[in-house]
Amino acid sequence: MLPSNRNLPPGRPGNSSGWIFAGPWANLGDMKSAYELAMERLSKTAPASKLTQAQKAELAELDSIYAAKLAQADLSTREALQAAQAAGDLETLDLLRQRYASDKAKLEAEREAKKDRVRGV
């Protein structure tokens, strides 16, 4: 048989106030996630540097330039892939895919190197 509500201590289910946490888990809201703790440690060892407006503009320009270069490489590769596929040349298809992956990685590495120079890293 279940006890009646009047026998329950305050702060437990069944009373008018609902659940109230007490005890060692009362301050769970004050706990920080692993991400928050890691970010605090990182900010102590290597504080984030502020970028100037000129640096931000230069970074945006680099992103724009390299996005265009990547799009151009993608378009030319697609055209060549379609031609090779129509001809049924599997070796050329494989070679074109490898070349595109290599070119893309090279362009992305170039972009990141230039962005690091702008940031002063």
C-alpha positions, 0 to 999 in steps of 0.5 A: 500500500502506498503512503498518503501524501501527508506522510511524505517529507516536504520537497518530495513527489506528492506534495503541492510543490512537486519535485525539489532536488536536495542533497549532493545533486542540488547544484547540478546546474552549476556544473560545466560541460567538458567543452566549457572546461576545455575552452577555459583551459585553452583560453588560459594557455592561448588566448584568442586574438582579435582580428582587425576589420582589414584582416577580416576583409582580407580573409573574406576575400581569400575565401571568395577567391578560393571558392571561385577556384574550387568551383572552376576546378569542379566544373572543368572536372565534371565536363571531363568526367562526362566526356570520359563516361560517354566514351566508356573510358574507366581509366580516365574517369579514375584518373580525373577523380584522383586529379580533382581530389589532389587539386582540391586538397592543394587549393584548400591547403594554399587557402589555409596557409594564406589565411594563417599568414593574414592571421599572423599565426 
